[in-house]
Amino acid sequence: MKISNITNVEKFFKVIDSCKGKIELLTDEGDRLNLKSKLSQYVSLANIFSDGNIKELELLAYEPEDIDKLVNFMMNQ
């Protein structure tokens, strides 16, 4: 799933933390970062904001209820 224009990063990571399954960030290089890991969250934030813009994130969620949480977040942020 592709996500863009995240305006509330703190709330975004709270949603990620509340997910039951693994949530991965797919990088442009093809790497997968586990966003449930705090270290990966910090690394991804540094990369996302390095140029001051959030272009787009591609996430991979494995549990249907986690997908619903992420979609709900994007619709209501």
PDB file of N, H, CA, C and O in Angstrom:
ATOM      1  N   MET A   1       0.849  -1.156   0.000  1.00  0.00           N
ATOM      2  CA  MET A   1       0.000   0.000   0.000  1.00  0.00           C
ATOM      3  C   MET A   1       0.898   1.223   0.000  1.00  0.00           C
ATOM      4  O   MET A   1       1.896   1.276   0.719  1.00  0.00           O
ATOM      5  N   LYS A   2       0.531   2.212  -0.820  1.00  0.00           N
ATOM      6  H   LYS A   2      -0.280   2.168  -1.404  1.00  0.00           H
ATOM      7  CA  LYS A   2       1.298   3.450  -0.884  1.00  0.00           C
ATOM      8  C   LYS A   2       0.582   4.511  -0.068  1.00  0.00           C
ATOM      9  O   LYS A   2      -0.637   4.667  -0.146  1.00  0.00           O
ATOM     10  N   ILE A   3       1.367   5.237   0.717  1.00  0.00           N
ATOM     11  H   ILE A   3       2.357   5.111   0.780  1.00  0.00           H
ATOM     12  CA  ILE A   3       0.844   6.285   1.583  1.00  0.00           C
ATOM     13  C   ILE A   3       1.635   7.557   1.298  1.00  0.00           C
ATOM     14  O   ILE A   3       2.856   7.523   1.139  1.00  0.00           O
ATOM     15  N   SER A   4       0.920   8.679   1.236  1.00  0.00           N
ATOM     16  H   SER A   4      -0.071   8.706   1.365  1.00  0.00           H
ATOM     17  CA  SER A   4       1.603   9.957   1.040  1.00  0.00           C
ATOM     18  C   SER A   4       0.943  11.024   1.895  1.00  0.00           C
ATOM     19  O   SER A   4      -0.152  10.832   2.423  1.00  0.00           O
ATOM     20  N   ASN A   5       1.627  12.147   2.020  1.00  0.00           N
ATOM     21  H   ASN A   5       2.516  12.303   1.590  1.00  0.00           H
ATOM     22  CA  ASN A   5       1.122  13.312   2.747  1.00  0.00           C
ATOM     23  C   ASN A   5       0.759  13.015   4.197  1.00  0.00           C
ATOM     24  O   ASN A   5      -0.337  13.350   4.645  1.00  0.00           O
ATOM     25  N   ILE A   6       1.664  12.395   4.923  1.00  0.00           N
ATOM     26  H   ILE A   6       2.555  12.123   4.559  1.00  0.00           H
ATOM     27  CA  ILE A   6       1.442  12.164   6.349  1.00  0.00           C
ATOM     28  C   ILE A   6       1.702  13.476   7.074  1.00  0.00           C
ATOM     29  O   ILE A   6       2.813  14.005   7.049  1.00  0.00           O
ATOM     30  N   THR A   7       0.660  13.993   7.720  1.00  0.00           N
ATOM     31  H   THR A   7      -0.243  13.563   7.740  1.00  0.00           H
ATOM     32  CA  THR A   7       0.781  15.282   8.396  1.00  0.00           C
ATOM     33  C   THR A   7       1.040  15.129   9.891  1.00  0.00           C
ATOM     34  O   THR A   7       1.557  16.050  10.521  1.00  0.00           O
ATOM     35  N   ASN A   8       0.690  13.985  10.465  1.00  0.00           N
ATOM     36  H   ASN A   8       0.269  13.236   9.953  1.00  0.00           H
ATOM     37  CA  ASN A   8       0.887  13.760  11.896  1.00  0.00           C
ATOM     38  C   ASN A   8       1.740  12.502  12.073  1.00  0.00           C
ATOM     39  O   ASN A   8       1.220  11.395  12.211  1.00  0.00           O
ATOM     40  N   VAL A   9       3.049  12.696  12.066  1.00  0.00           N
ATOM     41  H   VAL A   9       3.472  13.595  11.954  1.00  0.00           H
ATOM     42  CA  VAL A   9       3.983  11.568  12.117  1.00  0.00           C
ATOM     43  C   VAL A   9       3.876  10.819  13.436  1.00  0.00           C
ATOM     44  O   VAL A   9       3.950   9.591  13.462  1.00  0.00           O
ATOM     45  N   GLU A  10       3.702  11.550  14.531  1.00  0.00           N
ATOM     46  H   GLU A  10       3.642  12.548  14.510  1.00  0.00           H
ATOM     47  CA  GLU A  10       3.581  10.908  15.841  1.00  0.00           C
ATOM     48  C   GLU A  10       2.372   9.968  15.872  1.00  0.00           C
ATOM     49  O   GLU A  10       2.475   8.835  16.342  1.00  0.00           O
ATOM     50  N   LYS A  11       1.247  10.434  15.378  1.00  0.00           N
ATOM     51  H   LYS A  11       1.164  11.355  14.996  1.00  0.00           H
ATOM     52  CA  LYS A  11       0.039   9.609  15.339  1.00  0.00           C
ATOM     53  C   LYS A  11       0.230   8.417  14.397  1.00  0.00           C
ATOM     54  O   LYS A  11      -0.253   7.320  14.676  1.00  0.00           O
ATOM     55  N   PHE A  12       0.940   8.636  13.273  1.00  0.00           N
ATOM     56  H   PHE A  12       1.332   9.527  13.047  1.00  0.00           H
ATOM     57  CA  PHE A  12       1.214   7.556  12.327  1.00  0.00           C
ATOM     58  C   PHE A  12       1.961   6.421  13.021  1.00  0.00           C
ATOM     59  O   PHE A  12       1.598   5.254  12.869  1.00  0.00           O
ATOM     60  N   PHE A  13       3.012   6.759  13.790  1.00  0.00           N
ATOM     61  H   PHE A  13       3.307   7.707  13.914  1.00  0.00           H
ATOM     62  CA  PHE A  13       3.780   5.710  14.454  1.00  0.00           C
ATOM     63  C   PHE A  13       3.005   5.082  15.611  1.00  0.00           C
ATOM     64  O   PHE A  13       3.255   3.928  15.959  1.00  0.00           O
ATOM     65  N   LYS A  14       2.075   5.812  16.211  1.00  0.00           N
ATOM     66  H   LYS A  14       1.872   6.750  15.929  1.00  0.00           H
ATOM     67  CA  LYS A  14       1.208   5.198  17.222  1.00  0.00           C
ATOM     68  C   LYS A  14       0.312   4.148  16.582  1.00  0.00           C
ATOM     69  O   LYS A  14       0.070   3.091  17.165  1.00  0.00           O
ATOM     70  N   VAL A  15      -0.177   4.438  15.389  1.00  0.00           N
ATOM     71  H   VAL A  15       0.020   5.297  14.916  1.00  0.00           H
ATOM     72  CA  VAL A  15      -0.984   3.451  14.663  1.00  0.00           C
ATOM     73  C   VAL A  15      -0.130   2.241  14.322  1.00  0.00           C
ATOM     74  O   VAL A  15      -0.570   1.103  14.486  1.00  0.00           O
ATOM     75  N   ILE A  16       1.088   2.478  13.849  1.00  0.00           N
ATOM     76  H   ILE A  16       1.445   3.402  13.715  1.00  0.00           H
ATOM     77  CA  ILE A  16       2.011   1.368  13.539  1.00  0.00           C
ATOM     78  C   ILE A  16       2.243   0.522  14.783  1.00  0.00           C
ATOM     79  O   ILE A  16       2.182  -0.706  14.716  1.00  0.00           O
ATOM     80  N   ASP A  17       2.510   1.167  15.919  1.00  0.00           N
ATOM     81  H   ASP A  17       2.559   2.164  15.972  1.00  0.00           H
ATOM     82  CA  ASP A  17       2.771   0.440  17.160  1.00  0.00           C
ATOM     83  C   ASP A  17       1.566  -0.375  17.617  1.00  0.00           C
ATOM     84  O   ASP A  17       1.730  -1.409  18.265  1.00  0.00           O
ATOM     85  N   SER A  18       0.358   0.077  17.287  1.00  0.00           N
ATOM     86  H   SER A  18       0.225   0.917  16.760  1.00  0.00           H
ATOM     87  CA  SER A  18      -0.853  -0.625  17.714  1.00  0.00           C
ATOM     88  C   SER A  18      -1.193  -1.818  16.818  1.00  0.00           C
ATOM     89  O   SER A  18      -2.074  -2.612  17.150  1.00  0.00           O
ATOM     90  N   CYS A  19      -0.515  -1.943  15.708  1.00  0.00           N
ATOM     91  H   CYS A  19       0.200  -1.298  15.438  1.00  0.00           H
ATOM     92  CA  CYS A  19      -0.794  -3.059  14.792  1.00  0.00           C
ATOM     93  C   CYS A  19      -0.325  -4.383  15.403  1.00  0.00           C
ATOM     94  O   CYS A  19       0.671  -4.434  16.126  1.00  0.00           O
ATOM     95  N   LYS A  20      -1.057  -5.437  15.100  1.00  0.00           N
ATOM     96  H   LYS A  20      -1.866  -5.396  14.513  1.00  0.00           H
ATOM     97  CA  LYS A  20      -0.734  -6.758  15.647  1.00  0.00           C
ATOM     98  C   LYS A  20       0.376  -7.447  14.876  1.00  0.00           C
ATOM     99  O   LYS A  20       1.236  -8.098  15.469  1.00  0.00           O
ATOM    100  N   GLY A  21       0.363  -7.308  13.571  1.00  0.00           N
ATOM    101  H   GLY A  21      -0.336  -6.779  13.089  1.00  0.00           H
ATOM    102  CA  GLY A  21       1.341  -7.991  12.730  1.00  0.00           C
ATOM    103  C   GLY A  21       2.512  -7.095  12.368  1.00  0.00           C
ATOM    104  O   GLY A  21       2.640  -5.969  12.847  1.00  0.00           O
ATOM    105  N   LYS A  22       3.345  -7.627  11.520  1.00  0.00           N
ATOM    106  H   LYS A  22       3.241  -8.543  11.131  1.00  0.00           H
ATOM    107  CA  LYS A  22       4.529  -6.901  11.062  1.00  0.00           C
ATOM    108  C   LYS A  22       4.119  -5.876  10.009  1.00  0.00           C
ATOM    109  O   LYS A  22       3.321  -6.171   9.120  1.00  0.00           O
ATOM    110  N   ILE A  23       4.674  -4.668  10.121  1.00  0.00           N
ATOM    111  H   ILE A  23       5.323  -4.428  10.843  1.00  0.00           H
ATOM    112  CA  ILE A  23       4.475  -3.608   9.139  1.00  0.00           C
ATOM    113  C   ILE A  23       5.854  -3.253   8.611  1.00  0.00           C
ATOM    114  O   ILE A  23       6.749  -2.892   9.375  1.00  0.00           O
ATOM    115  N   GLU A  24       6.018  -3.358   7.303  1.00  0.00           N
ATOM    116  H   GLU A  24       5.290  -3.652   6.683  1.00  0.00           H
ATOM    117  CA  GLU A  24       7.318  -3.083   6.713  1.00  0.00           C
ATOM    118  C   GLU A  24       7.252  -1.891   5.782  1.00  0.00           C
ATOM    119  O   GLU A  24       6.277  -1.694   5.057  1.00  0.00           O
ATOM    120  N   LEU A  25       8.322  -1.094   5.821  1.00  0.00           N
ATOM    121  H   LEU A  25       9.113  -1.255   6.410  1.00  0.00           H
ATOM    122  CA  LEU A  25       8.511   0.004   4.881  1.00  0.00           C
ATOM    123  C   LEU A  25       9.373  -0.525   3.758  1.00  0.00           C
ATOM    124  O   LEU A  25      10.469  -1.034   3.991  1.00  0.00           O
ATOM    125  N   LEU A  26       8.878  -0.405   2.536  1.00  0.00           N
ATOM    126  H   LEU A  26       7.987   0.009   2.346  1.00  0.00           H
ATOM    127  CA  LEU A  26       9.646  -0.841   1.375  1.00  0.00           C
ATOM    128  C   LEU A  26      10.424   0.362   0.851  1.00  0.00           C
ATOM    129  O   LEU A  26       9.829   1.380   0.499  1.00  0.00           O
ATOM    130  N   THR A  27      11.744   0.248   0.796  1.00  0.00           N
ATOM    131  H   THR A  27      12.227  -0.579   1.082  1.00  0.00           H
ATOM    132  CA  THR A  27      12.581   1.364   0.346  1.00  0.00           C
ATOM    133  C   THR A  27      12.723   1.328  -1.173  1.00  0.00           C
ATOM    134  O   THR A  27      12.404   0.331  -1.822  1.00  0.00           O
ATOM    135  N   ASP A  28      13.208   2.440  -1.722  1.00  0.00           N
ATOM    136  H   ASP A  28      13.467   3.250  -1.195  1.00  0.00           H
ATOM    137  CA  ASP A  28      13.441   2.518  -3.167  1.00  0.00           C
ATOM    138  C   ASP A  28      14.488   1.503  -3.625  1.00  0.00           C
ATOM    139  O   ASP A  28      14.507   1.097  -4.786  1.00  0.00           O
ATOM    140  N   GLU A  29      15.352   1.103  -2.701  1.00  0.00           N
ATOM    141  H   GLU A  29      15.336   1.433  -1.757  1.00  0.00           H
ATOM    142  CA  GLU A  29      16.404   0.136  -3.031  1.00  0.00           C
ATOM    143  C   GLU A  29      15.923  -1.305  -2.930  1.00  0.00           C
ATOM    144  O   GLU A  29      16.669  -2.232  -3.244  1.00  0.00           O
ATOM    145  N   GLY A  30      14.680  -1.499  -2.492  1.00  0.00           N
ATOM    146  H   GLY A  30      14.074  -0.746  -2.236  1.00  0.00           H
ATOM    147  CA  GLY A  30      14.127  -2.844  -2.365  1.00  0.00           C
ATOM    148  C   GLY A  30      14.274  -3.450  -0.984  1.00  0.00           C
ATOM    149  O   GLY A  30      13.898  -4.603  -0.770  1.00  0.00           O
ATOM    150  N   ASP A  31      14.818  -2.690  -0.041  1.00  0.00           N
ATOM    151  H   ASP A  31      15.124  -1.754  -0.215  1.00  0.00           H
ATOM    152  CA  ASP A  31      14.950  -3.177   1.330  1.00  0.00           C
ATOM    153  C   ASP A  31      13.604  -3.094   2.035  1.00  0.00           C
ATOM    154  O   ASP A  31      12.728  -2.319   1.652  1.00  0.00           O
ATOM    155  N   ARG A  32      13.459  -3.910   3.073  1.00  0.00           N
ATOM    156  H   ARG A  32      14.170  -4.540   3.384  1.00  0.00           H
ATOM    157  CA  ARG A  32      12.263  -3.889   3.905  1.00  0.00           C
ATOM    158  C   ARG A  32      12.671  -3.588   5.331  1.00  0.00           C
ATOM    159  O   ARG A  32      13.454  -4.320   5.936  1.00  0.00           O
ATOM    160  N   LEU A  33      12.121  -2.479   5.873  1.00  0.00           N
ATOM    161  H   LEU A  33      11.485  -1.885   5.382  1.00  0.00           H
ATOM    162  CA  LEU A  33      12.409  -2.098   7.252  1.00  0.00           C
ATOM    163  C   LEU A  33      11.185  -2.390   8.105  1.00  0.00           C
ATOM    164  O   LEU A  33      10.074  -1.980   7.769  1.00  0.00           O
ATOM    165  N   ASN A  34      11.391  -3.095   9.203  1.00  0.00           N
ATOM    166  H   ASN A  34      12.293  -3.427   9.476  1.00  0.00           H
ATOM    167  CA  ASN A  34      10.310  -3.407  10.123  1.00  0.00           C
ATOM    168  C   ASN A  34       9.964  -2.152  10.917  1.00  0.00           C
ATOM    169  O   ASN A  34      10.739  -1.731  11.776  1.00  0.00           O
ATOM    170  N   LEU A  35       8.808  -1.550  10.638  1.00  0.00           N
ATOM    171  H   LEU A  35       8.179  -1.891   9.940  1.00  0.00           H
ATOM    172  CA  LEU A  35       8.440  -0.300  11.299  1.00  0.00           C
ATOM    173  C   LEU A  35       7.974  -0.493  12.739  1.00  0.00           C
ATOM    174  O   LEU A  35       7.726   0.492  13.434  1.00  0.00           O
ATOM    175  N   LYS A  36       7.850  -1.717  13.200  1.00  0.00           N
ATOM    176  H   LYS A  36       8.052  -2.517  12.636  1.00  0.00           H
ATOM    177  CA  LYS A  36       7.527  -1.947  14.606  1.00  0.00           C
ATOM    178  C   LYS A  36       8.783  -1.760  15.464  1.00  0.00           C
ATOM    179  O   LYS A  36       8.688  -1.643  16.686  1.00  0.00           O
ATOM    180  N   SER A  37       9.941  -1.734  14.835  1.00  0.00           N
ATOM    181  H   SER A  37      10.018  -1.829  13.843  1.00  0.00           H
ATOM    182  CA  SER A  37      11.219  -1.507  15.511  1.00  0.00           C
ATOM    183  C   SER A  37      11.448  -0.008  15.663  1.00  0.00           C
ATOM    184  O   SER A  37      11.350   0.737  14.688  1.00  0.00           O
ATOM    185  N   LYS A  38      11.751   0.434  16.871  1.00  0.00           N
ATOM    186  H   LYS A  38      11.830  -0.172  17.663  1.00  0.00           H
ATOM    187  CA  LYS A  38      12.011   1.861  17.106  1.00  0.00           C
ATOM    188  C   LYS A  38      13.215   2.336  16.309  1.00  0.00           C
ATOM    189  O   LYS A  38      13.207   3.454  15.794  1.00  0.00           O
ATOM    190  N   LEU A  39      14.245   1.515  16.197  1.00  0.00           N
ATOM    191  H   LEU A  39      14.252   0.606  16.615  1.00  0.00           H
ATOM    192  CA  LEU A  39      15.418   1.889  15.420  1.00  0.00           C
ATOM    193  C   LEU A  39      15.037   2.117  13.958  1.00  0.00           C
ATOM    194  O   LEU A  39      15.470   3.094  13.347  1.00  0.00           O
ATOM    195  N   SER A  40      14.236   1.228  13.405  1.00  0.00           N
ATOM    196  H   SER A  40      13.884   0.435  13.902  1.00  0.00           H
ATOM    197  CA  SER A  40      13.792   1.389  12.023  1.00  0.00           C
ATOM    198  C   SER A  40      12.921   2.628  11.863  1.00  0.00           C
ATOM    199  O   SER A  40      12.973   3.290  10.827  1.00  0.00           O
ATOM    200  N   GLN A  41      12.118   2.950  12.881  1.00  0.00           N
ATOM    201  H   GLN A  41      12.076   2.412  13.723  1.00  0.00           H
ATOM    202  CA  GLN A  41      11.303   4.157  12.822  1.00  0.00           C
ATOM    203  C   GLN A  41      12.199   5.393  12.734  1.00  0.00           C
ATOM    204  O   GLN A  41      11.930   6.293  11.938  1.00  0.00           O
ATOM    205  N   TYR A  42      13.251   5.447  13.537  1.00  0.00           N
ATOM    206  H   TYR A  42      13.469   4.716  14.183  1.00  0.00           H
ATOM    207  CA  TYR A  42      14.165   6.592  13.509  1.00  0.00           C
ATOM    208  C   TYR A  42      14.905   6.671  12.174  1.00  0.00           C
ATOM    209  O   TYR A  42      15.065   7.756  11.615  1.00  0.00           O
ATOM    210  N   VAL A  43      15.352   5.533  11.669  1.00  0.00           N
ATOM    211  H   VAL A  43      15.222   4.652  12.123  1.00  0.00           H
ATOM    212  CA  VAL A  43      16.056   5.512  10.383  1.00  0.00           C
ATOM    213  C   VAL A  43      15.122   5.972   9.269  1.00  0.00           C
ATOM    214  O   VAL A  43      15.511   6.771   8.417  1.00  0.00           O
ATOM    215  N   SER A  44      13.898   5.469   9.278  1.00  0.00           N
ATOM    216  H   SER A  44      13.583   4.820   9.970  1.00  0.00           H
ATOM    217  CA  SER A  44      12.958   5.842   8.223  1.00  0.00           C
ATOM    218  C   SER A  44      12.611   7.325   8.309  1.00  0.00           C
ATOM    219  O   SER A  44      12.481   7.987   7.279  1.00  0.00           O
ATOM    220  N   LEU A  45      12.459   7.859   9.527  1.00  0.00           N
ATOM    221  H   LEU A  45      12.565   7.321  10.364  1.00  0.00           H
ATOM    222  CA  LEU A  45      12.183   9.287   9.675  1.00  0.00           C
ATOM    223  C   LEU A  45      13.324  10.125   9.118  1.00  0.00           C
ATOM    224  O   LEU A  45      13.085  11.128   8.446  1.00  0.00           O
ATOM    225  N   ALA A  46      14.551   9.729   9.388  1.00  0.00           N
ATOM    226  H   ALA A  46      14.746   8.914   9.934  1.00  0.00           H
ATOM    227  CA  ALA A  46      15.705  10.470   8.888  1.00  0.00           C
ATOM    228  C   ALA A  46      15.711  10.470   7.359  1.00  0.00           C
ATOM    229  O   ALA A  46      16.002  11.493   6.740  1.00  0.00           O
ATOM    230  N   ASN A  47      15.393   9.337   6.755  1.00  0.00           N
ATOM    231  H   ASN A  47      15.157   8.506   7.258  1.00  0.00           H
ATOM    232  CA  ASN A  47      15.368   9.248   5.293  1.00  0.00           C
ATOM    233  C   ASN A  47      14.196  10.011   4.694  1.00  0.00           C
ATOM    234  O   ASN A  47      14.342  10.682   3.673  1.00  0.00           O
ATOM    235  N   ILE A  48      13.047   9.910   5.323  1.00  0.00           N
ATOM    236  H   ILE A  48      12.928   9.365   6.153  1.00  0.00           H
ATOM    237  CA  ILE A  48      11.847  10.555   4.802  1.00  0.00           C
ATOM    238  C   ILE A  48      11.997  12.068   4.815  1.00  0.00           C
ATOM    239  O   ILE A  48      11.622  12.737   3.852  1.00  0.00           O
ATOM    240  N   PHE A  49      12.540  12.611   5.896  1.00  0.00           N
ATOM    241  H   PHE A  49      12.844  12.067   6.678  1.00  0.00           H
ATOM    242  CA  PHE A  49      12.608  14.046   6.053  1.00  0.00           C
ATOM    243  C   PHE A  49      13.953  14.642   5.634  1.00  0.00           C
ATOM    244  O   PHE A  49      14.206  15.819   5.892  1.00  0.00           O
ATOM    245  N   SER A  50      14.806  13.866   5.005  1.00  0.00           N
ATOM    246  H   SER A  50      14.600  12.910   4.796  1.00  0.00           H
ATOM    247  CA  SER A  50      16.132  14.377   4.659  1.00  0.00           C
ATOM    248  C   SER A  50      16.059  15.558   3.702  1.00  0.00           C
ATOM    249  O   SER A  50      16.918  16.439   3.754  1.00  0.00           O
ATOM    250  N   ASP A  51      15.065  15.600   2.836  1.00  0.00           N
ATOM    251  H   ASP A  51      14.367  14.885   2.793  1.00  0.00           H
ATOM    252  CA  ASP A  51      14.936  16.729   1.916  1.00  0.00           C
ATOM    253  C   ASP A  51      13.765  17.639   2.278  1.00  0.00           C
ATOM    254  O   ASP A  51      13.435  18.554   1.524  1.00  0.00           O
ATOM    255  N   GLY A  52      13.140  17.395   3.418  1.00  0.00           N
ATOM    256  H   GLY A  52      13.408  16.651   4.030  1.00  0.00           H
ATOM    257  CA  GLY A  52      12.053  18.240   3.879  1.00  0.00           C
ATOM    258  C   GLY A  52      10.688  17.894   3.321  1.00  0.00           C
ATOM    259  O   GLY A  52       9.699  18.542   3.665  1.00  0.00           O
ATOM    260  N   ASN A  53      10.615  16.900   2.477  1.00  0.00           N
ATOM    261  H   ASN A  53      11.418  16.374   2.197  1.00  0.00           H
ATOM    262  CA  ASN A  53       9.344  16.502   1.868  1.00  0.00           C
ATOM    263  C   ASN A  53       9.063  15.030   2.086  1.00  0.00           C
ATOM    264  O   ASN A  53       9.976  14.205   2.120  1.00  0.00           O
ATOM    265  N   ILE A  54       7.778  14.709   2.233  1.00  0.00           N
ATOM    266  H   ILE A  54       7.036  15.378   2.206  1.00  0.00           H
ATOM    267  CA  ILE A  54       7.378  13.303   2.248  1.00  0.00           C
ATOM    268  C   ILE A  54       6.830  13.008   0.867  1.00  0.00           C
ATOM    269  O   ILE A  54       5.736  13.449   0.515  1.00  0.00           O
ATOM    270  N   LYS A  55       7.583  12.273   0.100  1.00  0.00           N
ATOM    271  H   LYS A  55       8.471  11.915   0.386  1.00  0.00           H
ATOM    272  CA  LYS A  55       7.128  11.950  -1.240  1.00  0.00           C
ATOM    273  C   LYS A  55       6.040  10.898  -1.175  1.00  0.00           C
ATOM    274  O   LYS A  55       4.890  11.133  -1.544  1.00  0.00           O
ATOM    275  N   GLU A  56       6.433   9.746  -0.701  1.00  0.00           N
ATOM    276  H   GLU A  56       7.368   9.555  -0.401  1.00  0.00           H
ATOM    277  CA  GLU A  56       5.499   8.627  -0.663  1.00  0.00           C
ATOM    278  C   GLU A  56       6.149   7.496   0.121  1.00  0.00           C
ATOM    279  O   GLU A  56       7.361   7.290   0.050  1.00  0.00           O
ATOM    280  N   LEU A  57       5.338   6.774   0.862  1.00  0.00           N
ATOM    281  H   LEU A  57       4.354   6.941   0.920  1.00  0.00           H
ATOM    282  CA  LEU A  57       5.806   5.586   1.572  1.00  0.00           C
ATOM    283  C   LEU A  57       5.096   4.377   0.988  1.00  0.00           C
ATOM    284  O   LEU A  57       3.908   4.434   0.670  1.00  0.00           O
ATOM    285  N   GLU A  58       5.819   3.306   0.853  1.00  0.00           N
ATOM    286  H   GLU A  58       6.784   3.260   1.111  1.00  0.00           H
ATOM    287  CA  GLU A  58       5.175   2.054   0.475  1.00  0.00           C
ATOM    288  C   GLU A  58       5.297   1.102   1.657  1.00  0.00           C
ATOM    289  O   GLU A  58       6.395   0.748   2.087  1.00  0.00           O
ATOM    290  N   LEU A  59       4.145   0.699   2.168  1.00  0.00           N
ATOM    291  H   LEU A  59       3.253   0.986   1.820  1.00  0.00           H
ATOM    292  CA  LEU A  59       4.098  -0.182   3.328  1.00  0.00           C
ATOM    293  C   LEU A  59       3.556  -1.533   2.938  1.00  0.00           C
ATOM    294  O   LEU A  59       2.766  -1.666   2.004  1.00  0.00           O
ATOM    295  N   LEU A  60       3.999  -2.535   3.677  1.00  0.00           N
ATOM    296  H   LEU A  60       4.641  -2.427   4.436  1.00  0.00           H
ATOM    297  CA  LEU A  60       3.489  -3.890   3.525  1.00  0.00           C
ATOM    298  C   LEU A  60       2.967  -4.332   4.881  1.00  0.00           C
ATOM    299  O   LEU A  60       3.728  -4.456   5.841  1.00  0.00           O
ATOM    300  N   ALA A  61       1.652  -4.570   4.952  1.00  0.00           N
ATOM    301  H   ALA A  61       1.034  -4.469   4.172  1.00  0.00           H
ATOM    302  CA  ALA A  61       1.015  -5.042   6.185  1.00  0.00           C
ATOM    303  C   ALA A  61       0.502  -6.452   5.918  1.00  0.00           C
ATOM    304  O   ALA A  61      -0.016  -6.744   4.840  1.00  0.00           O
ATOM    305  N   TYR A  62       0.651  -7.314   6.906  1.00  0.00           N
ATOM    306  H   TYR A  62       1.072  -7.077   7.781  1.00  0.00           H
ATOM    307  CA  TYR A  62       0.315  -8.721   6.721  1.00  0.00           C
ATOM    308  C   TYR A  62      -1.051  -9.102   7.285  1.00  0.00           C
ATOM    309  O   TYR A  62      -1.629 -10.106   6.867  1.00  0.00           O
ATOM    310  N   GLU A  63      -1.570  -8.325   8.219  1.00  0.00           N
ATOM    311  H   GLU A  63      -1.100  -7.510   8.558  1.00  0.00           H
ATOM    312  CA  GLU A  63      -2.844  -8.655   8.860  1.00  0.00           C
ATOM    313  C   GLU A  63      -3.947  -7.734   8.334  1.00  0.00           C
ATOM    314  O   GLU A  63      -3.754  -6.521   8.264  1.00  0.00           O
ATOM    315  N   PRO A  64      -5.106  -8.302   7.964  1.00  0.00           N
ATOM    316  CA  PRO A  64      -6.203  -7.475   7.436  1.00  0.00           C
ATOM    317  C   PRO A  64      -6.628  -6.349   8.384  1.00  0.00           C
ATOM    318  O   PRO A  64      -6.935  -5.247   7.929  1.00  0.00           O
ATOM    319  N   GLU A  65      -6.651  -6.612   9.696  1.00  0.00           N
ATOM    320  H   GLU A  65      -6.402  -7.507  10.065  1.00  0.00           H
ATOM    321  CA  GLU A  65      -7.048  -5.559  10.631  1.00  0.00           C
ATOM    322  C   GLU A  65      -6.014  -4.439  10.692  1.00  0.00           C
ATOM    323  O   GLU A  65      -6.361  -3.293  10.979  1.00  0.00           O
ATOM    324  N   ASP A  66      -4.755  -4.757  10.427  1.00  0.00           N
ATOM    325  H   ASP A  66      -4.473  -5.688  10.194  1.00  0.00           H
ATOM    326  CA  ASP A  66      -3.721  -3.727  10.392  1.00  0.00           C
ATOM    327  C   ASP A  66      -3.891  -2.847   9.150  1.00  0.00           C
ATOM    328  O   ASP A  66      -3.701  -1.632   9.214  1.00  0.00           O
ATOM    329  N   ILE A  67      -4.244  -3.457   8.041  1.00  0.00           N
ATOM    330  H   ILE A  67      -4.399  -4.444   7.989  1.00  0.00           H
ATOM    331  CA  ILE A  67      -4.513  -2.699   6.814  1.00  0.00           C
ATOM    332  C   ILE A  67      -5.669  -1.739   7.061  1.00  0.00           C
ATOM    333  O   ILE A  67      -5.619  -0.578   6.654  1.00  0.00           O
ATOM    334  N   ASP A  68      -6.713  -2.229   7.730  1.00  0.00           N
ATOM    335  H   ASP A  68      -6.754  -3.172   8.060  1.00  0.00           H
ATOM    336  CA  ASP A  68      -7.857  -1.374   8.053  1.00  0.00           C
ATOM    337  C   ASP A  68      -7.436  -0.190   8.917  1.00  0.00           C
ATOM    338  O   ASP A  68      -7.893   0.931   8.695  1.00  0.00           O
ATOM    339  N   LYS A  69      -6.567  -0.429   9.904  1.00  0.00           N
ATOM    340  H   LYS A  69      -6.195  -1.339  10.085  1.00  0.00           H
ATOM    341  CA  LYS A  69      -6.095   0.661  10.774  1.00  0.00           C
ATOM    342  C   LYS A  69      -5.346   1.719   9.971  1.00  0.00           C
ATOM    343  O   LYS A  69      -5.549   2.918  10.161  1.00  0.00           O
ATOM    344  N   LEU A  70      -4.479   1.261   9.072  1.00  0.00           N
ATOM    345  H   LEU A  70      -4.315   0.287   8.918  1.00  0.00           H
ATOM    346  CA  LEU A  70      -3.693   2.191   8.276  1.00  0.00           C
ATOM    347  C   LEU A  70      -4.568   2.994   7.313  1.00  0.00           C
ATOM    348  O   LEU A  70      -4.373   4.198   7.148  1.00  0.00           O
ATOM    349  N   VAL A  71      -5.521   2.330   6.686  1.00  0.00           N
ATOM    350  H   VAL A  71      -5.679   1.351   6.820  1.00  0.00           H
ATOM    351  CA  VAL A  71      -6.443   3.028   5.784  1.00  0.00           C
ATOM    352  C   VAL A  71      -7.272   4.041   6.553  1.00  0.00           C
ATOM    353  O   VAL A  71      -7.471   5.165   6.094  1.00  0.00           O
ATOM    354  N   ASN A  72      -7.752   3.646   7.721  1.00  0.00           N
ATOM    355  H   ASN A  72      -7.590   2.732   8.095  1.00  0.00           H
ATOM    356  CA  ASN A  72      -8.525   4.556   8.566  1.00  0.00           C
ATOM    357  C   ASN A  72      -7.700   5.767   8.969  1.00  0.00           C
ATOM    358  O   ASN A  72      -8.200   6.892   8.955  1.00  0.00           O
ATOM    359  N   PHE A  73      -6.441   5.546   9.330  1.00  0.00           N
ATOM    360  H   PHE A  73      -6.035   4.633   9.342  1.00  0.00           H
ATOM    361  CA  PHE A  73      -5.551   6.656   9.669  1.00  0.00           C
ATOM    362  C   PHE A  73      -5.423   7.630   8.499  1.00  0.00           C
ATOM    363  O   PHE A  73      -5.535   8.842   8.681  1.00  0.00           O
ATOM    364  N   MET A  74      -5.192   7.102   7.311  1.00  0.00           N
ATOM    365  H   MET A  74      -5.101   6.117   7.164  1.00  0.00           H
ATOM    366  CA  MET A  74      -4.993   7.962   6.150  1.00  0.00           C
ATOM    367  C   MET A  74      -6.258   8.746   5.817  1.00  0.00           C
ATOM    368  O   MET A  74      -6.172   9.884   5.355  1.00  0.00           O
ATOM    369  N   MET A  75      -7.412   8.163   6.040  1.00  0.00           N
ATOM    370  H   MET A  75      -7.482   7.239   6.415  1.00  0.00           H
ATOM    371  CA  MET A  75      -8.669   8.836   5.731  1.00  0.00           C
ATOM    372  C   MET A  75      -9.016   9.898   6.767  1.00  0.00           C
ATOM    373  O   MET A  75      -9.725  10.853   6.451  1.00  0.00           O
ATOM    374  N   ASN A  76      -8.529   9.750   7.999  1.00  0.00           N
ATOM    375  H   ASN A  76      -7.952   8.974   8.255  1.00  0.00           H
ATOM    376  CA  ASN A  76      -8.928  10.640   9.086  1.00  0.00           C
ATOM    377  C   ASN A  76      -7.820  11.483   9.681  1.00  0.00           C
ATOM    378  O   ASN A  76      -8.037  12.141  10.699  1.00  0.00           O
ATOM    379  N   GLN A  77      -6.652  11.484   9.090  1.00  0.00           N
ATOM    380  H   GLN A  77      -6.476  10.949   8.263  1.00  0.00           H
ATOM    381  CA  GLN A  77      -5.543  12.225   9.709  1.00  0.00           C
ATOM    382  C   GLN A  77      -5.720  13.706   9.672  1.00  0.00           C
ATOM    383  O   GLN A  77      -4.862  14.443  10.158  1.00  0.00           O
TER     384      GLN A  77
END
